[in-house]
Every structure is written in structure tokens, then in C-alpha cells.
């Protein structure tokens, strides 16, 4: 076999590999997008049984489900509740996760490794196991049916994971930057807030998105700890369309689309930071 034949054969193999890779990725994209497209399509069917006969929806596409959800429910109240809880969970959770991750990354205090393992262990318990003791604790503190109680619960689940992730990101920032800050007369807090946090914006974006997403779409904790329907989150309000005998699937689909729009917008705005933060935080542990 001549050199030219080998080169042609190698190029042919690369093209075939590229084609197969693109086909596999296209199929995976279709699998991922199909449920979303189906949800949007069903939300345009005005009758509750249209999902059983999707072919009929084409002839009567309508936004009536969206109109019903926004006009005849407490949608905007639930939206405000969810936004408030998500923003406060994001701010408080990221603050504690960032300080914890930075302390473990830079300081070698007694038990720092055990601390991170304890945080990891907290992620191993299923929600069903945590609800009862958390309900007891919030009841003793008088925080049942309060935004503060739900924010505290969400922070307790989001902070451990975000602290692990940010610790890995802080490990990628050279220690020499901390030393330069101390030489310039900055305190440890000044070094952290003025030098380290600006460099850690991609990692902070990932942590913020995760905590926000945790609070935005969670159902089990919110439905257990929030008793007044005027304090429901969007996810719990969505579940109110489900009854034992008459599930309003068309309204559920419309509400699910409305819930996803703000999260999708946030993801679009911070996607560059998300990719950078996730890849950088995984390079060094």
C-alpha cells in the first residue's frame, strides 16, 4: 500500500467517524428535545383530553390554557413567591458555599478534610428521609409556612454541593494571588472579596444557577412546609392542577412551559460562565 493510499484511507476513516459522531449527537439532541417539544405542543390543545389524541390539536391550536392559568389562578403570586425564594436562596447559599469552599481550599485547620466529607455525606440522604426531621426542626423554630424556613431548607441542600464545587474551582486559582494581596496590606477578607471572588465568577455562576434551579423547581419540601396556597411556589401551584380523579393535563402543560421560560432565560444569559466554571472546577480537586 502506497503512502498516498494510506493518507486517503486515513482521511476516509476520519470522515466516517465524524459522520457517525454527528449522527449520534443529533439523535441524542432529538431525544432530549422531544419531551420539551411535546409539552409545548400539548399545552396548545384547549381540551384536557387532547393529549390522548394529539392529531386533533393541529386543527385547534390555542393559547387558551395560558390565558386560563394567568387569569384564573394565583400564577403571578406563585411566580413572585418563587422568584423571592430562589433569589434569596441563591444569594445566601452562594455566600456560605463560597466562604466554605475558599476556607477549605486555602486553610489547613484541624478537621478540614472531615468537614468536606461531612458535607458530602449530607447529599446521600433521600428527601423522604429528611422531610420528617426538618419538619420537626422548623416547627420548633416557628418557621413552618414561612419563606425563611423554606429558604433555610433549600440552602441546607444546595450549600454542601456548591461548597465542594467551589473548593475545586478555588484550587485552580494560584495561591500567589493571596500572597500578593497580603503583601499589599489586604486582610484575608479583603483578599477574598477583592481578588479571589472576581476571578471565581464562572464558578460562582455555576453555584448560583444550581441553587436557583434547586429552589425554582423543587416540590417535595415546598408542598410539605408551605401550607397557605398564597405562599405556594410555582412548582407546588402546578401540582394543584392534579386531582385524584380529574387531572388537568392541558393546564399543567401550559404552567410547566411558563415555569421553564424564566429558567431558560437565565441559563441563556449565564451559559458561557456555566461552561467555564464546570470545566475549570473539574481540572483540579
Buried (B, 14 or more C-beta within 10 A) or exposed (E): EEEEEEEEEEEEEEEEEEEEEEEEEEEEEEEEEEEEEEBBBBBBBBBBEBBEEEEEBEEEEBEBBBEBBBEEBBBEBBBEBBBBBBBBBBBBBBBBBBBBBBBBBBEEEEEBEEBBEEBEEEEEEEEEEBBEEBBEBBEEEEBBEBBEBBBBBBBBBBBBBBBBBBBBBBBBBEEEEBEEBEEEEBEBEEBBEEBBBEBBBBBBBBBBBBBBBBBBBBBBBBBBBBEEEEBBBBBBBBBBBEEEEEEBBBBBBBBBBBBBEBBEEBBEEBEEBBEBBBEBBEEEE
